[in-house]
């Protein structure tokens, strides 16, 4: 499931992926890996390749998007851009569906979006 919440204490982007063996939680500070069986918690710090001022937009995603694109153009290497316009289009459609669901209480399915 996906939950979108505009009002949080942290006022930042958080992603949580839950699986059968554990969960991954990501935010601007890093990634937390939690193992259900052992109850071990491991924190992975996210490397930053530029000063925080340049990585501020969308939790750093804007900087890394432009950085990857400019490196790909400079090197003439398309493989440096890991996602394309269709991936961006699909992810935006997914988020718009989540907002529609939040506002109307409707249930949206992924099949209707792709």
Backbone as CSV, one residue per row, in Angstrom:
resi,resn,N_x,N_y,N_z,CA_x,CA_y,CA_z,C_x,C_y,C_z
1,UNK,0.834,-1.179,0.000,0.000,0.000,0.000,0.880,1.244,0.000
2,UNK,0.312,2.328,-0.388,1.042,3.590,-0.403,0.219,4.619,0.343
3,UNK,0.864,5.317,1.247,0.194,6.362,1.996,0.899,7.674,1.724
4,UNK,0.124,8.685,1.395,0.690,10.015,1.196,0.106,10.921,2.274
5,UNK,0.985,11.592,2.979,0.551,12.446,4.075,1.242,13.790,3.949
6,UNK,0.467,14.832,3.841,1.044,16.176,3.704,1.448,16.766,5.053
7,UNK,0.980,16.200,6.120,1.223,16.786,7.436,1.970,15.804,8.326
8,UNK,3.268,16.034,8.491,4.071,15.179,9.344,4.942,16.034,10.249
9,UNK,5.399,15.453,11.325,6.276,16.148,12.260,7.601,16.513,11.602
10,UNK,8.123,15.617,10.760,9.431,15.830,10.150,9.414,16.766,8.944
11,UNK,8.259,16.905,8.308,8.127,17.694,7.083,9.233,17.319,6.092
12,UNK,9.314,16.059,5.762,10.293,15.582,4.791,9.721,14.347,4.104
13,UNK,10.413,13.896,3.092,9.982,12.695,2.377,10.479,11.457,3.115
14,UNK,9.580,10.520,3.329,9.922,9.242,3.942,9.377,8.133,3.065
15,UNK,10.144,7.074,2.931,9.688,5.895,2.204,9.905,4.695,3.104
16,UNK,8.892,3.841,3.197,9.025,2.615,3.977,8.583,1.451,3.112
17,UNK,9.450,0.461,2.998,9.143,-0.750,2.253,9.156,-1.898,3.250
18,UNK,8.011,-2.569,3.374,7.886,-3.683,4.312,7.848,-4.993,3.540
19,UNK,8.649,-5.926,3.969,8.677,-7.249,3.349,8.395,-8.313,4.381
20,UNK,8.565,-9.561,4.008,8.287,-10.662,4.929,9.395,-10.859,5.950
21,UNK,10.615,-10.392,5.650,11.744,-10.585,6.550,12.182,-9.318,7.267
22,UNK,11.656,-8.180,6.842,12.070,-6.939,7.472,11.521,-5.737,6.747
23,UNK,12.071,-4.577,7.084,11.629,-3.356,6.436,12.795,-2.410,6.202
24,UNK,12.643,-1.586,5.170,13.595,-0.536,4.855,12.870,0.787,5.022
25,UNK,13.479,1.717,5.712,12.921,3.048,5.869,13.953,4.036,5.358
26,UNK,13.520,4.949,4.478,14.434,5.916,3.899,13.913,7.324,4.134
27,UNK,14.820,8.223,4.462,14.531,9.655,4.462,15.826,10.376,4.114
28,UNK,15.829,11.679,4.201,17.003,12.449,3.804,18.251,12.122,4.618
29,UNK,18.085,11.557,5.789,19.224,11.257,6.657,19.885,9.925,6.333
30,UNK,19.165,9.022,5.664,19.740,7.733,5.327,18.703,6.636,5.250
31,UNK,19.178,5.402,5.325,18.321,4.222,5.217,18.447,3.419,6.503
32,UNK,17.324,2.956,7.017,17.319,2.093,8.202,16.815,0.722,7.767
33,UNK,17.609,-0.306,8.059,17.268,-1.684,7.721,16.890,-2.387,9.025
34,UNK,15.666,-2.933,9.079,15.206,-3.630,10.285,14.881,-5.074,9.928
35,UNK,15.480,-6.016,10.643,15.274,-7.444,10.431,14.259,-7.942,11.459
36,UNK,13.106,-8.448,10.989,12.058,-8.909,11.902,12.525,-10.070,12.785
37,UNK,13.250,-11.025,12.222,13.652,-12.225,12.954,14.652,-11.920,14.060
38,UNK,15.655,-11.118,13.750,16.721,-10.849,14.720,16.520,-9.551,15.495
39,UNK,15.596,-8.719,15.003,15.346,-7.385,15.565,16.564,-6.474,15.460
40,UNK,17.497,-6.845,14.570,18.668,-6.001,14.323,18.245,-4.765,13.534
41,UNK,18.857,-3.638,13.872,18.650,-2.386,13.154,20.003,-1.915,12.653
42,UNK,20.065,-1.617,11.357,21.296,-1.121,10.768,20.995,0.167,10.028
43,UNK,21.797,1.192,10.291,21.625,2.468,9.606,22.678,2.599,8.515
44,UNK,22.241,3.001,7.336,23.137,3.215,6.212,23.059,4.691,5.853
45,UNK,24.170,5.388,5.983,24.203,6.810,5.650,24.290,6.981,4.144
46,UNK,23.521,7.886,3.625,23.521,8.165,2.197,24.661,9.120,1.876
47,UNK,25.507,8.734,0.922,26.603,9.605,0.504,26.053,10.808,-0.243
48,UNK,26.619,11.946,0.042,26.261,13.171,-0.679,27.484,13.610,-1.464
49,UNK,27.277,13.921,-2.730,28.387,14.292,-3.596,28.470,15.791,-3.826
50,UNK,27.642,16.557,-3.159,27.647,18.009,-3.319,27.239,18.626,-1.995
51,UNK,27.519,19.897,-1.798,27.112,20.560,-0.560,25.598,20.487,-0.365
52,UNK,25.102,20.464,0.873,23.665,20.351,1.134,22.820,21.406,0.423
53,UNK,23.366,22.591,0.211,22.598,23.631,-0.476,22.180,23.157,-1.866
54,UNK,23.063,22.472,-2.558,22.774,22.013,-3.909,21.918,20.753,-3.928
55,UNK,21.798,20.049,-2.824,21.037,18.806,-2.808,19.711,18.967,-2.087
56,UNK,19.276,20.177,-1.817,18.088,20.394,-1.001,16.779,20.019,-1.692
57,UNK,16.595,20.316,-2.973,15.323,20.084,-3.640,14.918,18.630,-3.697
58,UNK,13.707,18.336,-3.277,13.173,16.971,-3.267,14.106,16.000,-2.560
59,UNK,14.663,16.425,-1.451,15.527,15.555,-0.662,16.809,15.176,-1.374
60,UNK,17.257,16.004,-2.309,18.474,15.722,-3.042,18.230,15.115,-4.406
61,UNK,17.003,14.646,-4.657,16.707,13.973,-5.930,16.909,14.898,-7.126
62,UNK,16.549,16.167,-6.993,16.717,17.100,-8.111,18.183,17.204,-8.514
63,UNK,19.048,17.340,-7.522,20.481,17.442,-7.813,20.980,16.192,-8.524
64,UNK,20.634,15.012,-7.987,21.143,13.770,-8.552,20.582,13.503,-9.945
65,UNK,19.345,13.930,-10.213,18.772,13.794,-11.544,19.568,14.611,-12.555
66,UNK,19.788,15.873,-12.245,20.536,16.750,-13.142,21.992,16.297,-13.243
67,UNK,22.575,15.868,-12.146,23.958,15.402,-12.131,24.133,14.193,-13.062
68,UNK,23.224,13.218,-12.953,23.315,12.032,-13.813,23.132,12.404,-15.277
69,UNK,22.184,13.299,-15.550,21.932,13.703,-16.928,23.143,14.410,-17.536
70,UNK,23.718,15.353,-16.798,24.863,16.090,-17.348,26.078,15.175,-17.534
71,UNK,26.276,14.220,-16.633,27.369,13.259,-16.804,27.145,12.397,-18.038
72,UNK,25.886,11.980,-18.256,25.562,11.153,-19.418,25.800,11.919,-20.711
73,UNK,25.391,13.184,-20.745,25.595,13.995,-21.948,27.084,14.220,-22.188
74,UNK,27.812,14.560,-21.135,29.252,14.825,-21.269,30.006,13.589,-21.747
75,UNK,29.586,12.419,-21.260,30.281,11.179,-21.625,29.697,10.523,-22.877
76,UNK,28.542,11.025,-23.326,27.871,10.383,-24.452,27.425,8.972,-24.114
77,UNK,27.045,8.751,-22.850,26.713,7.411,-22.359,25.298,7.396,-21.782
78,UNK,24.326,6.908,-22.549,22.927,6.867,-22.119,22.718,5.980,-20.883
79,UNK,23.603,5.016,-20.673,23.423,4.088,-19.549,23.558,4.779,-18.192
80,UNK,24.095,5.997,-18.154,24.232,6.724,-16.889,22.904,7.299,-16.400
81,UNK,21.914,7.358,-17.286,20.565,7.785,-16.896,19.773,6.510,-16.642
82,UNK,19.440,6.257,-15.387,18.879,4.963,-15.000,17.386,4.828,-15.240
83,UNK,16.666,5.935,-15.346,15.231,5.869,-15.620,14.898,6.832,-16.743
84,UNK,13.832,6.526,-17.442,13.435,7.352,-18.571,12.154,8.114,-18.304
85,UNK,11.675,8.759,-19.350,10.487,9.589,-19.227,9.261,8.767,-18.848
86,UNK,9.154,7.520,-19.337,7.991,6.697,-18.996,7.975,6.337,-17.509
87,UNK,9.140,6.115,-16.925,9.200,5.853,-15.478,8.713,7.071,-14.704
88,UNK,9.139,8.247,-15.129,8.708,9.484,-14.483,7.202,9.677,-14.654
89,UNK,6.710,9.438,-15.867,5.286,9.567,-16.161,4.459,8.634,-15.268
90,UNK,4.885,7.364,-15.179,4.151,6.388,-14.361,4.165,6.759,-12.878
91,UNK,5.320,7.208,-12.384,5.389,7.551,-10.957,4.525,8.771,-10.650
92,UNK,4.471,9.728,-11.576,3.606,10.891,-11.362,2.129,10.490,-11.414
93,UNK,1.775,9.603,-12.347,0.391,9.127,-12.399,0.011,8.409,-11.106
94,UNK,0.956,7.644,-10.558,0.704,6.937,-9.309,0.441,7.923,-8.171
95,UNK,1.243,8.961,-8.103,1.065,9.939,-7.029,-0.211,10.755,-7.211
96,UNK,-0.571,11.062,-8.442,-1.836,11.769,-8.672,-3.017,10.886,-8.274
97,UNK,-2.905,9.579,-8.525,-3.953,8.646,-8.109,-4.039,8.584,-6.586
98,UNK,-2.897,8.622,-5.926,-2.897,8.625,-4.453,-3.587,9.878,-3.925
99,UNK,-3.351,10.996,-4.571,-4.002,12.241,-4.149,-5.504,12.175,-4.407
100,UNK,-5.905,11.616,-5.558,-7.331,11.438,-5.846,-7.975,10.569,-4.778
101,UNK,-7.290,9.493,-4.409,-7.793,8.595,-3.386,-7.934,9.303,-2.039
102,UNK,-6.921,10.101,-1.710,-6.957,10.837,-0.440,-8.132,11.804,-0.401
103,UNK,-8.366,12.504,-1.494,-9.413,13.525,-1.517,-10.820,12.936,-1.600
104,UNK,-10.969,11.842,-2.339,-12.316,11.314,-2.587,-12.631,10.042,-1.812
105,UNK,-11.608,9.401,-1.255,-11.821,8.131,-0.569,-11.927,6.957,-1.531
106,UNK,-11.631,7.192,-2.806,-11.713,6.125,-3.803,-10.527,5.176,-3.676
107,UNK,-10.684,3.988,-4.228,-9.592,3.023,-4.288,-9.053,3.046,-5.712
108,UNK,-7.778,3.323,-5.847,-7.134,3.388,-7.158,-6.255,2.157,-7.319
109,UNK,-6.197,1.615,-8.523,-5.351,0.456,-8.769,-4.237,0.798,-9.747
110,UNK,-3.133,0.099,-9.613,-1.978,0.331,-10.464,-2.312,-0.010,-11.916
111,UNK,-3.102,-1.033,-12.136,-3.438,-1.443,-13.502,-4.072,-0.309,-14.284
112,UNK,-4.853,0.537,-13.640,-5.504,1.656,-14.313,-4.521,2.759,-14.679
113,UNK,-3.330,2.717,-14.142,-2.383,3.814,-14.338,-1.352,3.530,-15.402
114,UNK,-1.045,2.274,-15.648,0.053,1.939,-16.547,-0.447,1.680,-17.898
